[in-house]
């Protein structure tokens, strides 16, 4: 038995772990990832059906969950990242924000399916707007506001408590844990999300409170040096202006980071179609809710194995090489799905490699972040990319929602002519979602390749060494 493994010490910042302490941190951080995944799975899978059941359109879905959510993210991401980077407290700099917003996050999630009871007590319109749209829109926005605290700061907590030498393996296990939950959700729960949201949303809210509470209790952050300009005597408004200027300069004043951000934007906006992808399989390919749930469960098992292996592959081959190859294969996979998927069997055959490539990239991309962003300003620098991605996605979602409603309401006689060619047979039934995603991912791959050869290879050292 190799006893040296158990004697090894792991360090990150001022933290130092024994082997068993490291396993404990992994355990509770992974429970945190499951808590985060539970929110994403429940809200993402159920809300589009909840909106439709209450007469809301695809445009409403795109505007609220795409454009408005994106704009909130644009504002909150730099604020939360910078605030947490500079915060010094008994519980650390990330954990307090996650812990203190857990209850309102759970409350507004649990409330989602019960808004129709409130709507019955109100007039049909308020200030000229549909009451249904106002109530569901406001409720969704309140949930999203508090959800962003964990959605943003959990990822910034990772490099604060996980040693750099284990980062690839942690991201692999992070994806595995998420996939395990997603698989269970798809197999046992998904078929009920359309008909029984009044049970699913509250159950997820309770689960989230228990799991994220456990993570916040058992994961302890280390000490941090005082933030820059912490002793400044300037008035608050001058500090605010100085902070904004510094943020813009740090995030967007260096071509190295700006080019890297653009690669993230190209990949990130491919997710604008995620809200409509289930409609592609249900309405475009004729799958049932049960079949779609089983498909998700099978792909979850494939993803779990892929994520576990991807952590070791990424640590061995390097994050950039792994990412570039997986992005190329993922783009080709989306194009193939748009052309060839017409039923459950073809969906299963073509989605398996897509799941593999997507999981490998997800793990490698997590490792890339800690190689590019400096640890001292990790949250702020990462938020620069998220801000740009959210802003572009918010702008894209409005025309995307309108186009989706156009395709949804089309008749057999509807045409979409480009010159002499009618594109409707290729795009009908939400099939266009696959082509859009494939194009965005292909662009991201080309940009990441350019960034690696023209910038990253010339850099001395890694960000986690800074």
Secondary structure by P-SEA (a helix, b strand, c coil): cccccccbbbbcccccccaaaaaaaaaaaaaaaaaaaaaaaaaaacaaaaaaaacccaaaaaaaccaaaaaaaaacaaaaaaaaaaccccccccaaaaaaaaaaaaaaaaaccaaaaaaaacccccccccaaaaaaaaaaaaaaaaaaaccccccccccccccccaaaaaaaaaaaaaaaaaaaaacccccccccccccaaaaaaaaaaaaaaaaaaccccccccccccccccccaaaaaaaaaaaaaaaccccaaaaaaaaaaaaaaaccccccaaaaaaaccccccaaaaaaaaaaaaaaaaaaaaaaaaaaaaccaaaaaaaaaaaaaaaaaaaacccccaaaaaaaaaaaaaaaaaaaaaaaaaaaacccccaaaaaaaaaaaaaaaaaaaaaaaaaaaaaaaaaccccccccccccccccccccccaaaaaaaaaaaaaaaaaaaaaaacccccccccccc
